[in-house]
């Protein structure tokens, strides 16, 4: 919710006061960013700065990639009031098929990747048909899919247990980095350039969005608060870019993750399809009465989830440089947790793509920080479970206040 109307005569307003008011009104949206900042600051202090080292941040983002991609798709599934438990083993199975095509069938990488992505869309559409056309609850339909893909993964990997992938171009998707072009004070120049480009694009889109709101007489925050927002976000992007550029620069995994975020953010915020998805999530009956094809939207969202499951499987297989019998285990739970921590509502109709990525980074940061501190795996699971519970409780409480 925005607070100050542009075009009317503005009264002097303390930026700190406005910031507090803005945070209170939009606590659901900004709370996850605050949580991420607190987590990173805490672990940085407790590990004497090791947590924020270039190597650790780079590894953290790489390890987040395949879950973040799943979280993007899962966010839209939850927004339309459904769930998909099959995505984990679907990713593992599709990654194994990619390994088989590359290492045993001799299919080149430039054909393997499109084949797997198309296969993923088909899988997603099948789930969509079960849910939208046959009326099977998504929990049951996707649970059946999870068991099927679990068995299929065991079947294709049962001979060797592990399928090694030796294709350098494919493996680079999970382990490679963008070229430096040249070093500038031991920093990856191309990564610095991309970081600057992201900042400029962010500022451009924010300014354009603000101008459009003013044009159509929507409320916007004051110029001072808007400037603070641009400066703060730009500083965060610049700092993260500087840290990553000090190691090997942006990895291809991060580039792919960012591309997915940009595409899906655009689709959900600037297209008719995006508005229809949130309309269906807010009230399916009202959406149907207003002329929206609810079944079609369900097909699209589940097809998208299948596509991103395939991409996640590709990234994970490339990262391990192999396909294993355990690939995909608990991926779906990590994706669901990332979506809820990122602000998606269990009631449907609420959730942002950028939030799901922040949620994935929050969960990955917890694991990375606790690993650096030597916290036992049993405590790690309990702490991550507690964070998820808090996120859902927060969602319920904020909805009660609004109602």
C-alpha positions in Angstrom: 0.0 0.0 0.0 1.4 3.5 -0.9 1.1 6.4 1.3 1.7 9.8 -0.3 -0.1 11.1 -3.4 2.1 12.9 -6.0 0.6 15.9 -7.7 -1.0 17.3 -4.6 0.9 19.8 -2.6 3.2 17.7 -0.3 3.6 18.7 3.2 7.1 18.2 4.7 7.3 14.7 6.1 10.0 13.1 8.2 11.4 10.3 6.1 12.0 8.2 9.2 8.3 8.6 10.2 7.2 7.7 6.7 9.5 4.7 6.6 8.0 3.4 9.8 4.5 3.9 8.5 5.4 2.2 5.2 7.0 -0.7 7.0 3.9 -1.2 9.2 1.5 -1.2 6.3 3.7 -3.4 4.1 5.2 -5.6 6.9 4.3 -8.7 5.0 6.4 -7.7 2.0 9.4 -6.2 3.8 9.6 -8.6 6.7 11.5 -11.2 4.7 14.1 -8.7 3.6 14.6 -7.6 7.2 14.9 -11.3 8.2 17.5 -12.0 5.5 19.5 -8.9 6.6 19.4 -10.0 10.3 20.4 -13.6 9.4 23.3 -12.5 7.3 24.5 -9.9 9.9 24.2 -12.4 12.7 26.1 -15.2 11.0 28.7 -12.7 9.7 29.4 -11.7 13.3 29.3 -15.3 14.7 31.7 -16.5 12.0 34.1 -13.5 12.2 33.2 -12.5 8.7 33.6 -15.9 7.0 29.9 -16.1 6.2 30.1 -12.9 4.0 33.3 -14.0 2.3 33.3 -14.0 -1.5 33.7 -17.8 -1.7 30.9 -18.6 0.7 28.4 -16.1 -0.8 29.2 -17.5 -4.3 28.7 -21.1 -3.1 25.6 -20.2 -1.2 23.9 -18.7 -4.3 25.0 -21.6 -6.5 23.6 -24.1 -4.0 20.3 -22.1 -3.9 19.8 -22.1 -7.7 18.0 -25.3 -8.3 15.7 -24.8 -5.3 15.1 -21.1 -6.1 13.9 -22.1 -9.6 11.5 -24.6 -8.1 10.3 -22.0 -5.6 9.3 -19.6 -8.4 7.0 -22.2 -9.9 5.7 -23.4 -6.5 4.8 -19.8 -5.6 2.4 -19.6 -8.6 1.0 -23.1 -7.8 0.2 -22.0 -4.2 -1.1 -18.6 -5.4 -3.9 -20.5 -7.3 -4.6 -22.5 -4.1 -2.9 -25.8 -5.1 0.2 -27.7 -4.2 2.6 -29.9 -6.2 4.5 -32.6 -4.2 5.9 -34.3 -7.4 8.4 -31.5 -8.3 11.3 -33.0 -6.3 11.5 -36.4 -7.8 10.3 -35.1 -11.2 13.4 -32.9 -11.2 15.6 -35.9 -10.2 14.1 -38.1 -12.8 14.3 -35.5 -15.6 17.9 -34.8 -14.6 18.6 -38.5 -14.9 17.0 -38.6 -18.4 19.3 -35.7 -19.4 22.3 -37.6 -18.1 21.2 -40.7 -20.1 20.7 -38.7 -23.3 24.1 -37.1 -22.9 26.3 -40.0 -21.7 24.6 -43.1 -23.2 22.5 -41.9 -26.2 25.1 -39.4 -27.5 22.5 -36.6 -27.9 24.3 -33.2 -28.0 23.7 -30.8 -25.2 21.9 -28.2 -27.4 19.2 -30.8 -28.1 19.1 -32.5 -24.7 18.2 -29.4 -22.8 15.1 -28.5 -25.0 14.0 -32.1 -25.0 14.1 -32.2 -21.2 12.3 -28.9 -20.8 9.5 -30.0 -23.2 9.2 -33.2 -21.3 8.9 -31.2 -18.1 6.0 -29.1 -19.6 4.2 -32.3 -20.6 4.6 -33.7 -17.1 3.2 -30.5 -15.6 0.3 -30.4 -18.0 -0.6 -33.9 -17.0 -0.8 -32.8 -13.4 -2.9 -29.9 -14.5 -5.4 -32.2 -16.3 -5.7 -34.4 -13.2 -6.5 -31.3 -11.1 -8.5 -29.1 -13.4 -10.3 -31.5 -15.6 -10.8 -34.6 -13.4 -11.1 -32.6 -10.2 -8.6 -34.7 -8.3 -7.2 -32.7 -5.3 -3.7 -31.4 -6.2 -2.3 -32.9 -3.0 -3.4 -36.4 -4.0 -2.5 -36.0 -7.7 1.0 -34.7 -7.0 1.6 -37.3 -4.3 0.9 -40.0 -6.9 3.3 -38.2 -9.2 5.9 -38.1 -6.6 5.7 -41.8 -6.0 5.8 -42.5 -9.8 8.8 -40.3 -10.4 10.6 -41.8 -7.4 10.1 -45.3 -8.8 11.1 -44.1 -12.3 14.3 -42.5 -11.0 15.2 -45.7 -9.2 14.5 -47.7 -12.4 16.7 -45.7 -14.7 19.6 -45.6 -12.2 19.4 -49.1 -10.7 22.1 -50.6 -12.8 25.0 -48.3 -11.8 23.4 -46.2 -9.1 25.1 -43.2 -10.6 25.2 -41.9 -14.2 28.3 -39.8 -14.8 28.0 -36.8 -17.1 31.2 -35.8 -18.9 29.9 -33.1 -21.2 31.8 -30.0 -20.3 29.2 -27.6 -21.7 26.4 -29.2 -19.7 28.4 -29.4 -16.5 29.3 -25.7 -16.8 25.6 -24.9 -16.1 26.1 -26.1 -12.6 29.8 -25.4 -12.0 30.9 -22.8 -14.5 31.2 -19.0 -14.3 30.8 -16.3 -16.9 34.0 -15.2 -18.5 35.9 -12.3 -16.9 37.0 -10.6 -20.2 39.7 -9.0 -18.0 40.5 -8.4 -14.3 40.1 -5.0 -12.7 41.8 -4.9 -9.3 41.4 -8.7 -9.1 37.6 -8.3 -9.8 35.7 -10.0 -12.5 34.9 -7.1 -14.9 31.9 -8.7 -16.7 30.3 -9.5 -13.4 30.8 -5.9 -12.3 29.3 -4.7 -15.6 26.3 -7.0 -15.2 25.7 -5.8 -11.6 25.8 -2.2 -12.9 23.3 -3.1 -15.6 21.0 -4.7 -13.1 21.1 -1.5 -11.0 20.3 0.7 -14.0 17.4 -1.5 -15.1 16.1 -1.6 -11.6 16.1 2.2 -11.4 14.6 2.6 -14.9 11.7 0.2 -14.2 11.0 1.8 -10.7 11.0 5.3 -12.2 8.7 4.2 -15.1 6.3 2.5 -12.7 6.2 5.6 -10.5 5.5 7.8 -13.5 2.7 5.6 -14.6 1.1 5.6 -11.2 1.3 9.4 -11.1 -0.2 9.6 -14.6 -3.2 7.5 -13.6 -3.5 9.3 -10.2 -2.5 6.3 -8.0 -0.9 6.9 -4.7 2.9 6.8 -4.5 5.4 7.3 -1.8 7.1 10.7 -1.4 10.2 11.6 -3.5 12.4 11.4 -0.5 11.4 7.9 0.5 11.5 6.8 -3.2 15.1 8.1 -3.4 16.0 6.3 -0.2 14.5 3.1 -1.6 16.4 3.3 -4.9 19.7 4.1 -3.1 19.2 1.2 -0.5 18.4 -1.5 -3.1 21.1 -0.3 -5.5 23.7 -0.4 -2.6 22.7 -4.0 -1.8 23.0 -5.1 -5.4 26.3 -3.3 -5.7 27.7 -4.9 -2.5 26.7 -8.4 -3.5 28.1 -7.9 -7.0 31.4 -6.7 -5.5 31.6 -9.7 -3.2 30.9 -12.2 -6.0 33.2 -10.4 -8.5 36.0 -10.9 -5.9 35.8 -14.7 -6.3 35.0 -16.1 -9.8 32.2 -13.7 -10.7 28.6 -14.7 -11.4 28.1 -18.4 -12.1 25.9 -19.7 -14.9 23.5 -21.0 -12.3 23.0 -17.5 -10.9 22.5 -16.1 -14.4 19.9 -18.7 -15.1 18.2 -18.1 -11.8 18.1 -14.3 -12.4 16.7 -14.8 -15.9 13.9 -17.0 -14.5 13.1 -14.3 -11.9 13.1 -11.5 -14.4 10.8 -13.4 -16.9 8.4 -14.6 -14.3 8.3 -11.2 -12.5 7.4 -9.6 -15.8 4.7 -12.2 -16.5 3.1 -11.9 -13.1 3.2 -8.1 -12.8 2.9 -6.7 -16.3 0.7 -9.1 -18.3 -2.9 -10.1 -18.5 -1.9 -13.7 -17.7 -0.4 -12.6 -14.4 -3.5 -10.7 -13.4 -5.6 -13.7 -14.3 -3.4 -16.0 -12.1 -3.8 -13.8 -9.1 -7.5 -13.3 -9.8 -8.0 -17.1 -9.8 -6.0 -17.4 -6.6 -8.0 -14.7 -4.8 -11.4 -16.1 -5.8 -11.8 -18.8 -8.4 -15.6 -18.5 -8.5 -15.5 -14.8 -9.1 -12.8 -15.2 -11.6 -14.9 -17.7 -13.6 -17.9 -15.4 -13.5 -15.8 -12.5 -14.8 -14.9 -14.6 -17.9 -11.5 -16.0 -16.9 -10.9 -19.6 -17.9 -9.9 -21.1 -14.6 -9.0 -24.5 -16.1 -6.7 -22.8 -18.7 -4.9 -20.9 -15.9 -4.5 -24.1 -13.9 -3.0 -25.9 -17.0 -0.6 -23.0 -17.5 0.6 -22.8 -13.9 1.1 -26.6 -13.6 2.8 -26.7 -17.1 5.1 -23.9 -15.9 5.8 -25.9 -12.7 6.8 -28.9 -14.9 9.1 -26.7 -17.0 10.9 -25.3 -13.9 11.1 -28.8 -12.4 13.0 -29.9 -15.6 15.3 -26.8 -15.4 15.9 -27.6 -11.7 16.8 -31.1 -12.5 19.2 -29.9 -15.2 20.9 -27.5 -12.8 21.2 -30.1 -10.1 22.6 -32.8 -12.4 25.0 -30.3 -13.9 26.2 -29.3 -10.4 26.8 -32.9 -9.4 28.1 -33.8 -12.9 26.0 -37.0 -12.4 22.5 -38.4 -11.8 22.0 -40.4 -8.6 19.2 -42.4 -7.1 18.7 -39.8 -4.3 18.4 -36.8 -6.6 15.3 -34.7 -5.9 14.9 -35.9 -2.3 13.0 -33.2 -0.3 13.3 -30.6 -3.1 9.6 -30.1 -3.0 9.6 -29.4 0.7 12.5 -26.9 0.3 10.6 -25.2 -2.5 7.4 -25.0 -0.5 9.3 -23.6 2.5 11.0 -21.0 0.4 7.7 -19.9 -1.1 6.0 -19.5 2.3 9.0 -17.8 3.9 9.0 -15.5 0.8 5.5 -14.3 1.6 3.1 -16.5 -0.3 -0.2 -17.0 1.4 -1.8 -20.4 2.1 -5.2 -18.7 1.4 -4.1 -18.0 -2.2 -3.9 -14.9 -4.3 -0.9 -13.4 -2.5 2.8 -14.0 -3.3 5.6 -12.4 -5.3 8.3 -14.1 -7.5 11.0 -11.9 -5.9 9.7 -13.0 -2.5 10.2 -16.7 -3.3 13.8 -16.0 -4.3 14.4 -14.2 -1.0 12.8 -17.1 0.8 15.1 -19.6 -0.9 18.1 -17.4 0.0 16.9 -17.1 3.6 16.7 -20.9 4.0 20.0 -21.5 2.2 21.6 -18.8 4.4 20.4 -20.6 7.6 21.9 -23.9 6.4 25.2 -22.3 5.3 25.6 -20.2 8.5 24.8 -23.2 10.8 27.3 -25.4 8.8 30.0 -22.8 9.3 29.3 -22.8 13.0 29.3 -26.6 13.2 25.6 -26.9 14.3 24.4 -30.5 14.1 22.1 -31.5 11.3 19.4 -32.5 13.7 19.3 -28.9 15.1 19.4 -27.5 11.6 16.2 -29.3 10.6 14.5 -28.1 13.8 15.5 -24.5 13.3 14.5 -24.5 9.7 11.2 -26.0 10.6 10.7 -23.3 13.2 11.4 -20.6 10.7 8.8 -22.1 8.4 6.3 -22.3 11.2 6.9 -18.6 12.1 6.4 -17.6 8.5 3.0 -19.3 8.3 1.9 -18.0 11.7 2.9 -14.5 10.5 0.8 -15.0 7.3 -2.3 -16.1 9.4 -1.9 -13.1 11.8 -1.6 -10.5 9.1 -4.7 -11.9 7.3 -6.7 -11.7 10.5 -5.7 -8.1 11.1 -6.8 -7.2 7.5 -10.1 -8.9 7.9 
